[in-house]
Amino acid sequence: MDKVERVKNVVCYVGKIKKTELISKRRDRYIVDNRRMAFVLCRDILELKWVEIGQAFKLDHANII
């Protein structure tokens, strides 16, 4: 899942957050917004399934939807 790692890096760069914050369970607004941006990029650009995105972010697919 090399492309997903690139998405994570880009989102962290644009959102000015750390990668550990992106994959954390924290629910601060700025983190949630960036996490959602990463999910949308993975879904729309990379055309990944919800389950695949969940595995990449270590979350259940229902949490991502």
C-alpha positions, 0 to 999 in steps of 0.5 A, spaced: 500 500 500 505 504 497 500 509 494 496 510 501 502 512 505 503 517 499 496 520 501 498 520 508 504 524 507 501 529 503 495 530 508 500 531 513 504 536 509 498 540 507 494 539 514 501 541 518 500 535 522 504 529 524 503 522 521 502 519 528 496 524 529 493 522 523 493 515 525 491 516 532 484 515 535 484 522 537 478 526 535 480 533 535 477 537 529 483 539 525 485 531 525 478 529 524 478 533 518 485 531 515 483 524 516 477 525 512 481 528 507 485 522 506 479 517 506 476 521 500 483 521 497 483 513 498 476 512 496 476 517 490 483 517 487 485 511 488 479 507 488 480 503 494 474 499 497 472 501 504 475 495 507 482 496 504 482 503 507 480 501 514 486 496 514 491 501 511 489 506 517 488 500 522 480 502 523 474 498 522 471 500 515 464 502 518 468 507 522 471 510 515 464 510 512 
